[in-house]
Amino acid sequence: MIFLLTLISFFSGSLMFSYWLGLLKKKNIKSVGDGNPGAANLWKAAGYKFGIFGVLLDFLKGYIPIKLILKNELVSDVQWLPIALAPLLGHAFSPFLKFHGGKALAVSFGMWSALTSFHVSFAYAVILAIMFSTLHVIKKGKPISSEEDGFQATLGMFLLSFYLHYRDFPMYILAIWLGNFLLFLYKNRTGNMQVIKNWVNKRNRELHV
Ligand SMILES: O=P(O)(O)OC[C@H](O)CO
């Protein structure tokens, strides 16, 4: 039963809606921006209407399977670990894209929204909004790169752990968080290293002026 539900959730996550919506507009979003087959590049390639639709569908493919399983009380506590992470892994390693999927931000929001009735996804959104505004001020309005976006998503996910701990979320939720965090670390590894390298170089230049 757990295996079947994990498989269904994985399949749902593996549906690459943003990528397919791009193809509808004759755009390959894997060759746009940072090449991530997610809604941000769909937005860039096909405009805001397609972008919003992409965000919504990528959100729902995480939300719907988890909500249905939760509603029907099919699993409990620790059994949630593989099932909740499955849509994220489906998006990140989609068989429809030869296992080269996306960064799994939108689908993570969907999964957390269903699993915790929007509680955790709202907290994560607040953390990201604070980080985004802070970075905007630091960069004095200059555009934020996709590497910085990915770095914020990873750091924001890390900071979310303090909130989960503070609000006494159960162990299985912390385990799901850990899986989500490790996935973000992996999927953003190149961009994160680039952001850290740029920051260290900038600090060195400032120290030697
Ligand atoms: O993480 P993805 O693949 O859902 O894509 C996320 C959006 O493009 C926003 O960065």
PDBQT file of the ligand as one rigid body, heavy atoms in Angstrom, charges set to zero:
ROOT
HETATM    1  O1  LIG A 301      11.671  24.528  -8.631  1.00  0.00    +0.000 OA
HETATM    2  P1  LIG A 301      10.804  24.398  -9.859  1.00  0.00    +0.000 P 
HETATM    3  O2  LIG A 301      11.373  23.468 -10.850  1.00  0.00    +0.000 OA
HETATM    4  O3  LIG A 301       9.397  24.154  -9.490  1.00  0.00    +0.000 OA
HETATM    5  O4  LIG A 301      10.823  25.816 -10.526  1.00  0.00    +0.000 OA
HETATM    6  C1  LIG A 301      10.672  26.891  -9.674  1.00  0.00    +0.000 C 
HETATM    7  C2  LIG A 301      10.472  28.165 -10.366  1.00  0.00    +0.000 C 
HETATM    8  O5  LIG A 301      11.070  28.179 -11.601  1.00  0.00    +0.000 OA
HETATM    9  C3  LIG A 301      10.908  29.333  -9.508  1.00  0.00    +0.000 C 
HETATM   10  O6  LIG A 301      12.315  29.368  -9.348  1.00  0.00    +0.000 OA
ENDROOT
TORSDOF 0
